Amino acid sequence: MLGKWLYIGGSSDLPGSRSLGHLMTSVWLDITATTKSNILNLIQTQRIYGKCSSLLYNVTFENSTMLIEQPFYLKEVYLPTDCSDCLVVYEEITSGKDTFTSLMLFSKTNSVSPAVLEMFKTQVECLQMPSAIMIDTNSEICPDNISPSEGLSALNSLLEAKMGHRVARILDSLFDMFVN
């Protein structure tokens, strides 16, 4: 669980996630322990439309489940996989009365076998989620030295913006129509 993980791809019904999936060229997570036994420090670094940014937040981790309870509720469950260098993450996010789900694939390396990709896509279908968007893992990843900003408050404002949800869903549809 600890260490650096490269994002391979994912599926989500979170408004704007499909547009973002088409604009992202790399994402990685660095998960480290803290002095508290069940609290982990997470740095997420991504390149979106050529620009790198980084978010920092702490999470609670117990029984193969990661939780964030404030300012919104996020629960990530780590699913079993045949790939020893992979993480398959099922995520539920609740903000107000809205609940969104995501399924994401991460790896310690920048490539996974076709069998792992096929299994992931089967999991996406089984959960009746939108088709997975896989990232081009040959793209340059962002460096480690980017100064992170506090991530949870920025994510929360996006989740609370109801009008933004509608616009994001329209953008998602347009991206899917023209990119695929």
C-alpha positions in Angstrom: 0.0 0.0 0.0 2.8 2.4 0.9 5.0 3.9 -1.8 4.6 5.4 -5.2 1.7 4.3 -7.5 1.1 5.3 -11.1 -2.4 5.7 -12.4 -3.2 3.4 -15.3 -6.8 4.2 -15.9 -10.3 4.3 -14.4 -14.0 4.8 -14.7 -16.2 7.2 -12.7 -19.6 8.7 -12.7 -18.3 11.8 -10.9 -19.3 14.8 -13.1 -16.2 16.1 -15.0 -14.2 12.9 -14.4 -14.4 11.8 -18.1 -13.3 15.2 -19.4 -10.5 15.1 -16.9 -9.6 11.6 -17.9 -9.1 12.7 -21.5 -7.0 15.7 -20.4 -4.7 14.0 -17.9 -1.4 12.6 -19.3 0.0 11.3 -16.0 -1.0 10.8 -12.4 0.9 9.3 -9.5 0.3 8.9 -5.8 2.8 8.7 -3.0 1.4 7.1 0.1 3.5 7.4 3.3 3.0 6.5 7.0 2.5 9.1 9.7 3.2 9.0 13.4 -0.4 7.9 14.0 -0.9 4.2 13.4 -4.0 4.4 11.1 -3.3 7.8 9.4 -1.6 7.9 6.0 -0.2 10.9 4.2 -1.2 11.0 0.5 0.4 13.2 -2.2 -1.3 13.1 -5.6 0.5 14.6 -8.5 -1.0 15.0 -12.0 -0.2 16.5 -15.4 -3.4 18.0 -16.9 -3.2 19.8 -20.2 0.6 19.9 -19.9 0.7 21.5 -16.4 1.7 19.6 -13.2 0.0 20.2 -9.9 0.0 18.3 -6.6 -2.5 17.8 -3.8 -1.7 16.8 -0.2 -4.1 15.2 2.3 -4.3 12.7 5.2 -6.5 9.7 5.2 -7.6 7.1 7.7 -6.7 3.5 6.7 -8.2 0.4 8.4 -9.1 -3.1 7.2 -8.1 -2.5 3.5 -10.3 0.6 3.5 -9.3 4.3 3.2 -11.7 6.9 4.6 -12.0 10.7 4.5 -14.9 12.0 6.5 -14.6 15.8 6.2 -15.3 18.0 4.3 -17.0 15.2 2.3 -17.2 11.5 2.7 -14.9 9.3 0.7 -14.5 5.6 1.1 -12.0 3.6 -0.9 -11.9 -0.2 -0.8 -8.9 -2.0 -2.3 -10.0 -5.0 -4.3 -8.1 -8.2 -4.9 -6.0 -8.5 -8.1 -3.8 -11.2 -9.6 -1.2 -8.4 -10.3 1.3 -8.2 -7.4 2.3 -4.6 -8.4 -1.2 -3.3 -8.9 -4.0 -1.7 -6.8 -7.6 -1.8 -7.9 -9.5 0.8 -6.0 -13.3 1.1 -5.7 -14.3 4.5 -4.4 -17.6 6.0 -3.1 -17.8 9.8 -2.6 -20.8 11.4 -0.9 -21.3 15.1 -0.8 -24.7 16.2 0.5 -27.3 14.0 -1.1 -25.0 13.1 -4.1 -23.1 9.8 -4.2 -20.5 9.0 -6.9 -18.5 5.9 -7.6 -15.1 5.3 -9.3 -13.0 2.2 -10.1 -9.3 2.9 -10.6 -6.2 0.9 -11.6 -2.8 1.8 -10.2 0.6 0.1 -10.7 4.1 0.3 -9.3 5.3 0.3 -13.0 4.1 2.2 -16.0 2.6 -0.8 -17.7 0.4 -3.8 -16.9 -0.2 -7.0 -18.8 -3.1 -7.2 -21.3 -4.7 -9.8 -18.9 -4.7 -7.2 -16.1 -6.3 -4.6 -18.3 -8.9 -7.0 -19.5 -9.8 -8.0 -15.9 -10.0 -4.4 -14.9 -12.4 -3.6 -17.9 -14.5 -6.7 -16.9 -14.7 -5.3 -13.3 -15.9 -1.9 -14.7 -18.6 -3.7 -16.8 -19.6 -5.9 -13.9 -20.2 -2.8 -11.7 -22.2 -1.2 -14.6 -19.9 1.8 -14.7 -19.0 4.0 -17.7 -16.3 2.6 -20.0 -12.8 2.9 -18.5 -10.5 5.6 -19.8 -6.9 4.4 -19.9 -4.0 6.8 -19.7 -1.1 6.8 -22.1 1.5 5.4 -19.7 4.4 6.4 -22.0 3.7 10.1 -21.2 6.2 12.0 -19.0 5.3 12.0 -15.3 5.5 15.0 -13.2 8.6 15.5 -10.9 8.6 14.8 -7.2 9.4 18.4 -6.2 6.1 20.1 -6.9 4.8 22.1 -3.9 1.5 20.5 -3.0 -1.7 22.5 -2.1 -4.3 21.4 0.4 -6.4 19.0 -1.7 -9.6 18.4 0.2 -11.0 21.9 0.2 -10.5 22.3 -3.6 -12.2 18.9 -4.2 -15.1 19.8 -1.8 -15.9 23.0 -3.7 -16.2 21.0 -6.9 -18.5 18.5 -5.3 -20.8 21.1 -3.9 -21.2 23.0 -7.2 -24.5 21.7 -8.6 -24.6 23.9 -11.7 -21.0 22.8 -12.3 -22.2 19.1 -12.2 -24.5 19.8 -15.2 -21.8 21.6 -17.2 -19.3 18.9 -16.4 -21.7 16.2 -17.6 -22.1 18.0 -20.9 -18.3 18.3 -21.3 -18.0 14.6 -20.4 -20.4 13.8 -23.2 -18.7 16.0 -25.7 -15.2 14.6 -24.9 -16.6 11.0 -25.2 -18.2 11.8 -28.5 -15.2 13.5 -30.1 -12.3 11.6 -28.5 -13.6 8.1 -28.8 
